[in-house]
Amino acid sequence: MDTSGNKDSRVAIVAFPQWNGGHADSMSIYFHEIRDTLQRKGWHPLPACRGQYAASLEYLVGRSSRFDRLLLKLAAATRVWLLEYHLFLLLCALHRVDVTLVAISQEYAPSLLKKRAIVVVHDFIQCRFPRSFLIKSLHLYFIPWSLRRVRNVISASLTTRDLCQAMGIGSVVVYNHFDPAEQRPAEDRKPGTVVWVGTTARHKGLDTLLSAAALLPDMQFEVVLPPGQVPATSPAKNVRLVSGLSFAQLMGLYWTSDIFVSTSLDEGYGRPAMEARIRGAKLVLSDIAVYREIHAGRAHFFVPGDAASLADTLAKARADQDAGARDATWPSALIARENELAETILKMVTSTDALVEQP
């Protein structure tokens, strides 16, 4: 079925195959921002998410067959999101669905429906620090191939745009958007306290943070991890592991901490660093390209992966009384306007030409 003639022609598939129902993580924020803005603009966004494929396909084709539903049920039983997602795209192609597809991450670059697809590219971390051999292969070969063929690509930073250009992929840059931070009294902050937010993935550098914490017994460290994740090595006594925080609780932790630290070896933007910065925490960041792009002049940088360098930089940051160290102003050039991401997507959908900067 060709939906281009449908009375409700303003339909868009918003792909987030790995969605777990959350709202506060970076990908969920992207998903909700795009979906909600499209709805307010009079569009009908259909989720391409686990548990939603059958209903979305039903809407797109009018009435899906029992065979379609059986295939989707079998794919869901495998709990392999790649299989389920690309099967959904295949069924859409077989039914000649012709609607806009918005993939909120490069990992969801489509195998089919590419001519109407818009993909947000955050990073190519999985090329250097892959979760699996399959994911590395996808990022090295399939994803760049697909991105060179989709209608439009949006990069999360200039650093990511440059990586895309090196692969022959044109893109436009739209930075992350942040809601304004409420004001809090300075006395709420606890001197000598450090907050780190991330996962146990290798590129997040948690081992570097734990080694540095052992060198600074007079400082207190809050390590925020997703539920169920624990570090491979036992942390020192001055490290407290925290998980399951709500968005409000995490923002409160930024307000009361003296320093935010990121030990990442690679990032596409690094949303937690900006969340902490606009709440007045000092920043201690690994010296990687995207952090220099976004926080140069407003952060203390250390050698990535070097615990001794991190410990020395943390000690300097603790003693830093410069007002600029707690810069809570909005660097407007590096923060997107409200709804800018979804509005850029809408311009791409309605334009007769692809909106890209050619590599």
C-alpha positions as semicolon CSV with decimal commas, in nm:
position;residue;x (nm);y (nm);z (nm)
1;M;0,000;0,000;0,000
2;D;0,136;0,343;-0,097
3;T;0,052;0,576;0,192
4;S;0,145;0,891;0,002
5;G;-0,217;0,924;-0,105
6;N;-0,353;0,859;0,241
7;K;-0,584;1,128;0,382
8;D;-0,337;1,142;0,675
9;S;-0,026;1,187;0,461
10;R;0,175;1,360;0,735
11;V;0,293;1,036;0,888
12;A;0,645;0,971;1,016
13;I;0,802;0,658;1,159
14;V;1,027;0,745;1,455
15;A;1,274;0,461;1,507
16;F;1,399;0,374;1,854
17;P;1,423;-0,009;1,855
18;Q;1,607;-0,027;2,188
19;W;1,365;0,192;2,384
20;N;1,298;0,055;2,733
21;G;1,027;0,303;2,826
22;G;1,267;0,554;2,985
23;H;1,253;0,931;2,963
24;A;1,576;1,069;3,113
25;D;1,856;0,905;2,910
26;S;1,994;1,084;2,606
27;M;1,827;0,866;2,342
28;S;1,489;0,881;2,514
29;I;1,515;1,260;2,528
30;Y;1,576;1,265;2,151
31;F;1,285;1,028;2,092
32;H;1,035;1,227;2,297
33;E;1,152;1,563;2,161
34;I;1,100;1,451;1,801
35;R;0,776;1,261;1,862
36;D;0,611;1,530;2,073
37;T;0,705;1,818;1,843
38;L;0,581;1,634;1,535
39;Q;0,251;1,574;1,713
40;R;0,218;1,943;1,802
41;K;0,285;2,033;1,438
42;G;-0,005;1,816;1,324
43;W;0,192;1,507;1,222
44;H;0,123;1,148;1,319
45;P;0,449;0,995;1,452
46;L;0,449;0,615;1,463
47;P;0,702;0,448;1,695
48;A;0,933;0,179;1,559
49;C;0,998;0,032;1,903
50;R;0,979;-0,303;2,075
51;G;0,615;-0,391;2,137
52;Q;0,492;-0,122;1,894
53;Y;0,577;-0,268;1,552
54;A;0,252;-0,454;1,491
55;A;0,034;-0,154;1,572
56;S;0,248;0,081;1,363
57;L;0,241;-0,155;1,065
58;E;-0,135;-0,195;1,101
59;Y;-0,178;0,182;1,081
60;L;0,051;0,213;0,780
61;V;-0,103;-0,061;0,566
62;G;-0,465;-0,039;0,678
63;R;-0,478;-0,401;0,783
64;S;-0,172;-0,623;0,819
65;S;-0,196;-0,993;0,745
66;R;-0,182;-1,273;0,999
67;F;0,149;-1,372;0,838
68;D;0,293;-1,025;0,904
69;R;0,185;-1,039;1,265
70;L;0,330;-1,389;1,306
71;L;0,666;-1,283;1,164
72;L;0,682;-0,985;1,399
73;K;0,588;-1,204;1,695
74;L;0,863;-1,455;1,611
75;A;1,118;-1,175;1,572
76;A;1,013;-1,026;1,908
77;A;1,060;-1,367;2,073
78;T;1,430;-1,361;1,975
79;R;1,476;-1,032;2,167
80;V;1,727;-0,929;1,899
81;W;1,636;-0,569;1,825
82;L;1,827;-0,565;1,494
83;L;1,619;-0,853;1,359
84;E;1,288;-0,712;1,477
85;Y;1,358;-0,361;1,346
86;H;1,483;-0,460;1,002
87;L;1,201;-0,710;0,961
88;F;0,959;-0,423;1,025
89;L;1,135;-0,217;0,757
90;L;1,116;-0,512;0,518
91;L;0,741;-0,550;0,574
92;C;0,696;-0,175;0,518
93;A;0,886;-0,204;0,190
94;L;0,685;-0,508;0,077
95;H;0,365;-0,313;0,143
96;R;0,511;-0,014;-0,050
97;V;0,486;0,217;0,249
98;D;0,613;0,560;0,147
99;V;0,645;0,777;0,458
100;T;0,925;0,963;0,635
101;L;1,148;0,753;0,858
102;V;1,334;0,935;1,138
103;A;1,608;0,724;1,298
104;I;1,720;0,884;1,625
105;S;2,063;0,714;1,616
106;Q;2,308;0,601;1,353
107;E;2,256;0,245;1,476
108;Y;1,905;0,261;1,332
109;A;2,018;0,363;0,984
110;P;1,772;0,182;0,760
111;S;1,841;-0,111;0,532
112;L;1,528;-0,013;0,334
113;L;1,310;0,300;0,297
114;K;1,631;0,503;0,262
115;K;1,503;0,762;0,014
116;R;1,270;0,913;0,279
117;A;1,496;0,851;0,580
118;I;1,651;1,111;0,813
119;V;1,915;0,981;1,055
120;V;2,065;1,148;1,362
121;V;2,434;1,057;1,400
122;H;2,577;1,093;1,750
123;D;2,914;0,920;1,724
124;F;3,114;0,632;1,583
125;I;3,231;0,506;1,921
126;Q;3,145;0,148;1,831
127;C;3,423;0,146;1,570
128;R;3,685;0,181;1,846
129;F;3,505;0,039;2,149
130;P;3,247;-0,207;2,011
131;R;2,988;-0,387;2,221
132;S;3,025;-0,683;1,986
133;F;3,187;-0,786;1,660
134;L;2,851;-0,748;1,482
135;I;2,803;-0,390;1,607
136;K;3,159;-0,299;1,504
137;S;3,101;-0,441;1,157
138;L;2,779;-0,243;1,125
139;H;2,955;0,084;1,213
140;L;3,251;0,018;0,986
141;Y;3,059;-0,096;0,679
142;F;2,678;-0,101;0,675
143;I;2,603;0,224;0,862
144;P;2,835;0,448;0,652
145;W;2,700;0,283;0,336
146;S;2,343;0,349;0,445
147;L;2,412;0,708;0,559
148;R;2,554;0,794;0,217
149;R;2,218;0,693;0,067
150;V;1,957;0,835;0,306
151;R;1,777;1,161;0,240
152;N;1,939;1,358;0,524
153;V;2,183;1,322;0,812
154;I;2,193;1,532;1,130
155;S;2,515;1,533;1,335
156;A;2,517;1,597;1,710
157;S;2,834;1,811;1,700
158;L;3,100;1,950;1,470
159;T;3,326;1,668;1,584
160;T;3,071;1,412;1,463
161;R;3,014;1,609;1,142
162;D;3,387;1,591;1,067
163;L;3,383;1,213;1,119
164;C;3,090;1,189;0,878
165;Q;3,273;1,402;0,622
166;A;3,575;1,171;0,639
167;M;3,340;0,888;0,537
168;G;3,186;1,083;0,251
169;I;2,866;1,161;0,442
170;G;2,717;1,511;0,431
171;S;2,526;1,638;0,734
172;V;2,399;1,942;0,922
173;V;2,477;2,001;1,290
174;V;2,204;2,032;1,554
175;Y;2,334;2,043;1,910
176;N;2,149;1,902;2,211
177;H;1,868;2,105;2,364
178;F;1,839;2,162;2,740
179;D;1,554;2,293;2,949
180;P;1,647;2,596;3,162
181;A;1,791;2,514;3,503
182;E;1,626;2,660;3,812
183;Q;1,844;2,866;4,046
184;R;1,984;2,715;4,363
185;P;2,174;2,875;4,658
186;A;2,552;2,837;4,645
187;E;2,567;2,702;5,000
188;D;2,390;2,385;4,883
189;R;2,713;2,275;4,717
190;K;2,946;2,040;4,908
191;P;3,317;2,125;4,862
192;G;3,537;1,836;4,756
193;T;3,252;1,623;4,618
194;V;3,272;1,473;4,270
195;V;2,998;1,323;4,053
196;W;3,058;1,089;3,759
197;V;2,775;0,967;3,532
198;G;2,799;0,687;3,280
199;T;2,802;0,314;3,221
200;T;3,057;0,035;3,258
201;A;3,123;0,042;2,881
202;R;3,497;0,056;2,815
203;H;3,496;0,396;2,643
204;K;3,340;0,563;2,951
205;G;3,669;0,511;3,140
206;L;3,524;0,416;3,478
207;D;3,845;0,233;3,572
208;T;4,037;0,562;3,535
209;L;3,794;0,737;3,770
210;L;3,818;0,464;4,034
211;S;4,199;0,462;4,021
212;A;4,208;0,841;4,061
213;A;3,961;0,826;4,352
214;A;4,195;0,591;4,537
215;L;4,466;0,859;4,509
216;L;4,239;1,126;4,663
217;P;4,103;0,981;4,990
218;D;3,996;1,327;5,116
219;M;3,748;1,371;4,829
220;Q;3,407;1,206;4,798
221;F;3,294;1,046;4,473
222;E;2,940;0,969;4,357
223;V;2,937;0,721;4,068
224;V;2,600;0,709;3,891
225;L;2,540;0,390;3,692
226;P;2,235;0,229;3,527
227;P;2,054;-0,030;3,743
228;G;2,230;-0,366;3,746
229;Q;2,570;-0,238;3,638
230;V;2,869;-0,267;3,873
231;P;3,237;-0,184;3,813
232;A;3,480;-0,468;3,744
233;T;3,705;-0,357;4,033
234;S;3,600;-0,279;4,388
235;P;3,593;0,097;4,450
236;A;3,774;0,272;4,737
237;K;3,586;0,368;5,053
238;N;3,541;0,727;4,932
239;V;3,336;0,609;4,632
240;R;2,961;0,559;4,654
241;L;2,783;0,372;4,376
242;V;2,438;0,509;4,291
243;S;2,180;0,374;4,046
244;G;1,815;0,411;3,964
245;L;1,810;0,789;4,004
246;S;1,521;0,985;3,859
247;F;1,599;1,279;3,632
248;A;1,519;1,523;3,915
249;Q;1,747;1,336;4,156
250;L;2,032;1,342;3,907
251;M;1,991;1,715;3,849
252;G;1,991;1,763;4,228
253;L;2,319;1,575;4,248
254;Y;2,470;1,812;3,993
255;W;2,356;2,108;4,206
256;T;2,512;1,980;4,528
257;S;2,840;1,845;4,384
258;D;3,156;2,054;4,363
259;I;3,291;1,892;4,046
260;F;3,155;1,692;3,755
261;V;3,406;1,460;3,592
262;S;3,392;1,269;3,264
263;T;3,660;1,012;3,187
264;S;3,521;0,924;2,843
265;L;3,765;0,824;2,573
266;D;3,512;0,915;2,304
267;E;3,180;1,102;2,293
268;G;2,950;1,246;2,029
269;Y;2,837;1,537;2,248
270;G;2,842;1,429;2,613
271;R;2,507;1,545;2,748
272;P;2,582;1,495;3,123
273;A;2,875;1,739;3,108
274;M;2,651;2,019;2,983
275;E;2,373;1,926;3,228
276;A;2,622;1,965;3,513
277;R;2,780;2,280;3,370
278;I;2,456;2,477;3,348
279;R;2,392;2,382;3,712
280;G;2,719;2,538;3,822
281;A;2,943;2,237;3,880
282;K;3,311;2,271;3,789
283;L;3,403;2,049;3,495
284;V;3,696;1,808;3,480
285;L;3,694;1,641;3,141
286;S;3,909;1,405;2,939
287;D;4,093;1,594;2,667
288;I;3,898;1,468;2,365
289;A;3,789;1,660;2,057
290;V;3,420;1,709;2,134
291;Y;3,485;1,834;2,489
292;R;3,734;2,087;2,352
293;E;3,473;2,193;2,097
294;I;3,200;2,250;2,355
295;H;3,376;2,334;2,684
296;A;3,709;2,498;2,592
297;G;3,781;2,777;2,842
298;R;3,521;2,647;3,087
299;A;3,670;2,314;3,196
300;H;3,982;2,156;3,337
301;F;4,120;1,892;3,098
302;F;4,330;1,584;3,177
303;V;4,507;1,319;2,970
304;P;4,247;1,056;2,871
305;G;4,295;0,724;3,047
306;D;4,562;0,862;3,284
307;A;4,452;0,827;3,648
308;A;4,745;1,029;3,784
309;S;4,665;1,316;3,546
310;L;4,301;1,300;3,650
311;A;4,388;1,303;4,022
312;D;4,616;1,605;3,974
313;T;4,349;1,789;3,772
314;L;4,078;1,715;4,029
315;A;4,298;1,859;4,305
316;K;4,353;2,175;4,098
317;A;3,984;2,207;4,021
318;R;3,895;2,173;4,388
319;A;4,124;2,465;4,472
320;D;4,008;2,678;4,175
321;Q;3,818;2,984;4,300
322;D;3,787;3,148;3,957
323;A;3,426;3,247;3,893
324;G;3,462;3,113;3,541
325;A;3,516;2,765;3,678
326;R;3,147;2,760;3,771
327;D;3,017;2,896;3,446
328;A;2,643;2,838;3,447
329;T;2,574;3,064;3,150
330;W;2,422;2,923;2,837
331;P;2,675;2,889;2,553
332;S;2,395;2,950;2,302
333;A;2,600;2,853;1,998
334;L;2,648;2,505;2,146
335;I;2,293;2,442;2,269
336;A;1,998;2,393;2,035
337;R;1,686;2,604;2,064
338;E;1,375;2,432;2,193
339;N;1,231;2,206;1,921
340;E;1,519;2,289;1,684
341;L;1,590;1,921;1,619
342;A;1,231;1,839;1,521
343;E;1,195;2,164;1,326
344;T;1,508;2,079;1,128
345;I;1,358;1,739;1,052
346;L;1,034;1,903;0,936
347;K;1,229;2,131;0,701
348;M;1,405;1,827;0,561
349;V;1,076;1,646;0,508
350;T;0,908;1,936;0,328
351;S;1,206;2,058;0,126
352;T;1,236;1,952;-0,236
353;D;1,611;1,916;-0,193
354;A;1,815;1,731;0,066
355;L;1,951;1,976;0,325
356;V;2,311;1,869;0,376
357;E;2,656;2,017;0,379
358;Q;2,839;1,817;0,118
359;P;3,162;1,655;0,238
